Amino acid sequence: MKFFFIFLIKKYIQISPKKYRGRCVFTPSCSMYSLEAFKKYGTIGGVYLTLSRLKRCTSRNSGEDLVPDKLNFYLPKWLRYI
């Protein structure tokens, strides 16, 4: 399942309009952040981190925001790499 989301994110990066590239207030951009989150934490962790990042995406927040080393919620080990 995580490979499907990774595929969708990569296709989004390829076809996204050029006028929107480089306008993200965070470093790395939201699409690169979600790509890394899915690769690192699987489907459930990737969805959680991507949605929490999109919730924080406002003009008041900016700067470097990297994928955390540990998740803030309990995720059983067998669910991490679905």
N, C-alpha and C positions, 0 to 999 in steps of 0.2 A: 504494500500500500504506500509506503514512504517513497518508493521509486516513481509512482504515479504523480505524487505531489512535486517531487524534484523535477520530473519531466515538464509538468505544467509551469513551474517557476522559470525553468530555462527557456521555454517557449515564450513566456511573457517578456523575459528580458530581451529576447531576439526581436519581437514584434512591437514592443512598446514604442510609442512615438518619440522621435528624437527631441522634440521640444520639451518633454518632461524629464529627460535624462539630466542628472546633475543638480536637480532642484530639491533633493531630499535634505532635510535639516540635520539628519544624523549621518554619522560615518560608522560603518558602511551603510549603504542604502538599504531600504526595507526589504527589497527582493533578495539582495545578497545575504542579509541577516537571516531571512527565513530559509534560504537555501542551506546555509550553514547549520541552522537549528534542526532542520529535518535530517541532515546527514549525521549530526551528532546525537540526537535524542529520539529519532524515529517519528512515527506519525503523531502519537498523542502529545509528546513533548514539543514537537515542532509546531503543531497547531496551537498549543497553549502559548508558546513563546511568540509566535507570529501575531496572534490576536492581542497579546499584551503589548507588543511593540506598536501595533497599529493604533491601539488605544492611547499610547503616549505621544503619538505623532501630531504635535501641535507646534505653532510658531514659538510658544514659550519655552519648549524644550529643544535643545540642540546639543551638538557635540558628539563625542565618541560614545557609542553604545554597543558593546560587544556581547556576543552570546555568553551567558554565564557558564562557569565551570560546573556548578551544581544547580539543579532545579530547586525552586522554593517550595514545591509541594511534593508529597510522597507519591512516588511512582514505582510500583513493583518492578523488580528487575526483569521479569519476563515480558512486561509491556513496553520496555524501552526501545526495543528494536523491531517492532511490528512493521 
